[in-house]
Amino acid sequence: MSRLKNILIAESGSTKTDWQYLGQDGAPQSLRTAGLNPNSMSAEALRETLGAAVRQLGKLQPEQVFLYGSGISGAPQQVQMYDLLHLFFPHSAIVIHNDLHAALRVSGRNAGIVAILGTGSNACRYEAEQITLRRGGHGYLLGDEGSGTDLGKHLLKGCLQGDFEPGVGDYIQAAEGATLLEIRTSVYQSSRPGQRLSQLCPYVSDLIAFPAIREMVHARLMLFLETTICKMGHYEGVPADFVGSVAAHFRSILEDCCRQRGITMGEVYGRPAERLWEYHQAAPV
């Protein structure tokens, strides 16, 4: 088993893309750029965003490029992302996987359940790197319960409706330098409203000491479990790993939700790009 070199790995969500590269000189490079999601971005926006990222990466000549991305829900998106990467890396072997495939590789188990709780949310059951059942992943308009976008949405909604303690709205308005109504307008006028809502999620962490905020997070994470893992059938006793920043930031609440639903909680990985790199380093070449 030799050390893997000259490989470029991209782990991409709606908010950010983490790039890892190891060239022939053996010096690893890491870079974070804007997110890539073919379901929520136009072809032109994808091309411009990817082009900007490639310019930041510099004149790399990888033998292999692996993209693990959100929004790659079927063959059309897979072909679209392949063609885009081929424009910028015409001499590289390119492999495209969706975000759940990345998550199961991050978990490192032969079989089990893995869930993503980041900007978006979804989950799957898998065996020997084959996804046998998936739930969720339909975007913020049709799902993504418990995700960063979902928590941002319910934070703003709760503030507008007066559901939280008074200090919550005051904190957000001071942090944003805008009124709640102005923040609402910024969401509706944004070219990517889901991403705008996800930008409010860090305030949830800041305000988690407020009982009403903690209750909101608990309710949204519970709804995620009920609409994904709990719908899989015979999930009791099957280890469920969680990947993503939301899972990491709200781990204690997630653990409580899993206990209440009889879910065997496994590991939590807040930075999947690092684990993907370890996976490819260990893979035979």
N, C-alpha and C positions, 0 to 999 in steps of 0.2 A: 504494500500500500504506500504509494508515494505522495509527497506533499503536492497539493493542488496549486497550480500557478496559472496566471494569465486568464483569470476568470472574473467576470463582473456579475454581481448579484444585486438586484433591485427589489426591495420590499416596499410596495406602494399601497397607500390608502388614499382616501379622498382629501386628506389634509396634508400629508407629507410623503416623501419617498426617501428611504434610506438606501444609499448605495455603498457597496463594499467591493473593493478591487484588490487583487493581488497580482502584480506583474512579475516578469521574469527576474527582476532584481530582488524579489522576496520582500519588498517593503509594502505593507498593506496601506490602503487609502480608504478613508471613509468620508462620506459627504451626505448632507441632508438637503433635499430640494423640495419644490412644491409637489403636491399630490397629483396622481394620474388616475382618472376613473372614467372609462368609456361610457358608462351609463349616465353620468351627470355632466360630461363635458363634450363640446362639439369636436368634430374632427380637427378643425383649425386650432382650437384651444389646446387639444392634446399635442398636436404637432409643435406648436409654439412653446408649450411647457416642457416637452421632452427636448426640444432643440436647445432651450436655455440650460437645461440640466447637463446636456452633453458638452456644451461650451464650458460649463463650470468644471466638468470632469477632466477636461483637457484632451490631448491627443492620445487617447488610449487605443490599444489594438488588442482587445481580448479575443481569445480563441473561442470562448463560450460566454453567452449572456443569458442569465436566468432572470426572468421577471415573474414575481409573485404579486398579483394585484387584485384589489377590490374592483367590483364592477365587471369582472370577467366571468359572466354567468353562463356563457355558451360559446359555441363555435364562432359566431360572427364577431364577438368581442375579442376572442382569441386571435383570429385572423387579422383583425384591425390592429391590435397591438404588435403582432408579429411584423406586419408590413411597415409599421412606423419605426420599430427598432431596426429593421433591415435597411431603412433609408440612412440611418446614422452609423450602423455597423454592418456594412455589406459583406464583409469577409468573415463574420463571426457566425458560429452555430448558435441559434436562438431557440430558447425553450420558454414557453409561456405556461404559467400555472395560476389558478385563482388563489384568493387569500386563505380559503379553508385548507388547500393543499399545503400552503406554507405553515398553517397552524398545526396540522397533524405532524409535519416534519419537526416543528419546534418542540412538540410534546415528547417525541422520541419513543413513544410506545408502539407496540406491534398492533394493538387494537384498543379501542375505547371511544370516548366522546371528547370532542374538543369544541370550544366555543370562543368566538371573537367578540370582545367588548371594547371597541375603540371608537372612532368617529361613527362607524356603523356597527351592526351586530348581526350575527348568525351563528349557526352551530351545525355539527354533523356527527354522525357515527361512522367509524371507519375500521377497516381491517386490512393489514398488510399494505398500507398506503393507498387503499382503494376506498373512496367514499361510498358507503352503502345507503345512507339516508341523510338528507340535509333539510334544515328548517331555517326560515328567516332569510335575511339578505335581500329584501325587496326595496330597500331605500327608505329614506325618512318619511316620504309621503304615505307609504303603505306598510311600514313596520319600523325596524331598527329600534325596538323597545330597549331601554336601558343603555343605549349608546351615548356617546358624547353629544351628538346632535339632539337626541331625544331629551337628555337631561338639560341641555341649554334651552330647548323649547319649553319644557315644563317649568324651568326656573323663571323665564320671562313671563310666561302665561300666569304663573302663580303670583308674581309681583303685580302684574296688571290687574288681576282680580282681587288683590288684597288677601291672598291666602296665607302669606307668611308674616312673620314678625316684622314690625316697621323698619328695623335696622337692616333688613335684607335689601329692600329696594334702595335705601339710602346708600348702602355700600356700592351697589352696582352702578348707580347714577354717578357717584363720585369717581369710580374706577373708569367708567366709559366717558366721563365728561359730557354726558347727555342725559336727557330725561328718559323715562321709560317709554313714553310715546315716541320720542325720537329714535330710540333703539328699535322699537317695533317697526317704524317706517324704514329704518336701514335694512331690516330683514326683508321686507316686501320689495324693496327697490334693489336689492342685491342681485347680481347676475348669478350668484350661487347661494341661495338662501340657506340651504342645508349647512354649508360651510360657515356661513355667518352665525347660525345658531350654535354650531359646535364651538365657536370662539367664546361663547358665554359659559361653557362647561367648567373652565378653571375656577370660576367664581363659586361653583358648587362646593369644590374642595375648601375654598377659603371660608365658606359659610356653614360648613357641616356641623358646627357646634350648635346651630339653631335647631331645636327639635323638629320644627315643621320641614326644614330642608332635609334632615336625616330621614324623616318619614317619607318624603317624596322620593328620595333615592332608593329607599327600601322598596317602595311600591313599584317603581319602574324596573328595578332589577328582578323583583319577584315576577312581574309580568313577562319579562324576557324569559325566565326559566319556564314559566307556565306555557308559553307559546312555542318553545323550542324543545328543550331537553325532556320536559314532562310529557310532550306529545310523541316521543319516540317509542314508548312502550318498553317495559322490562329494563328500565334504566337503573333501577336500584342495584347497588353493588358494582356498577360499571364506573371506573374512574373517569371523571370529567375534568379536563384541564382547561384553563382559561388564558387567553392571549389578548393583550391590548392594554392601553393606558387606563381606561375606565376600570377594568378588572383589578389593576394594580393599585390605583388610587383609593378605591372603595372596597378593598379586599375584606375588611372585617364585616361590612354590611353584607357582602356577597356570601361570605361564609355562613352568616346567620340565615340568609335566604335558602341556601343549600340545605342546611340542617332542617329547616322547616318543611322543605319539600322532599326530604329523604334522598337527596343527591349526594353521592360520594365525591367530594371535592378533591381534586388532585393538586397539581401545581399551578401557579400563576406566573405568567411571563409578560412583563411590561414592555420589554424591548425585543421583539421577535427577530429583528435583523441580526443580532449577535448570535442567537441560537441557529439561525439559518446558515450563517457563516461556518459555525462549528460542524453542522451537518455536512456541508459540502467539503470541508477540510477532511472529514473522516471518510467520505465516500471514495470508493476505489476509482482510479482513473486509468 
